[in-house]
Amino acid sequence: MKQYLKIGEFAKLGHVSVQTLRHYAKLNLLEPSHIDDDTGYRFYKLEQIKHLHQIMVLKDLGLTLEQITKLLLDGVTEADIQAMLRLQEVQLERSVSEAQQQLLRVKARLTLMRQKQAFRDDVVLKQIDAHYVVAWRQRVDHVDTIEQHFTVLDNFLEDHHMKPTGPCFALFHDDRSKQTNLEVELMTPISHTLPEADGIRSFKLAALPLAACLIHQGSYQSLAASYARLRNWLARNHLQQVGAAREVYLRFADVATLYPDVYLAQKTDDFVTELQLPVQSTVLNVQATPVQA
């Protein structure tokens, strides 16, 4: 049973480079879960994607890797975090013309912390690359049944002797706050286009220049709360959604036939889903930018 992801697979999921992961490991900031004694190959657990998000969030706030290491590894207090962010706020105000969007995010974070809310809004802004997909658009009865329909795409790919090149995902053409009667486009990434048949399309899905992303752990029934957190974060940071919500199923029900065990879960508590909302700034003359990992 496959328990780990290769460093290249983990880098692709986290939208960072292999060199970045090696650098984080050198700093003891994000170390591999396993290193093969014979080959020296590095492996990561899927759960470490959340720790990578935490690093990217703090880096997006302008903190150095040395500061981030201290925050995540040394067990500092919330007062220490506030003091560090206040200092960063002052520095950003000196260069507001270049860093106005980043400053808005820092101010929003400080507001949460002054209100004694948990430091847990691990929202990352990043660019989502274009890639080839097979897609099947339909209306599903309930959000809990979505993963069952991926068997249609699995069977299609098996007929063409092709494996997925990444996690399957869904685009929601309806309001994602709905739980039932959802118009959804199910997609599986592939290496190149395939002939279309039986309502299944194959094309190159366009890149998202900027997406606000949040990792959700657990049942799809509780996704509404994570979406609410994500949209509240957008409001506080002067961003608005400008396209269909995406859900990337990093770990999902074991109905899939083409994915290794590391992506599959036998109970809903172990589900891992990345929520992706395409966004743009609502502030005049401010261009929001992805996190540079």
Disulfide bonds with the S-S distance in Angstrom:
none
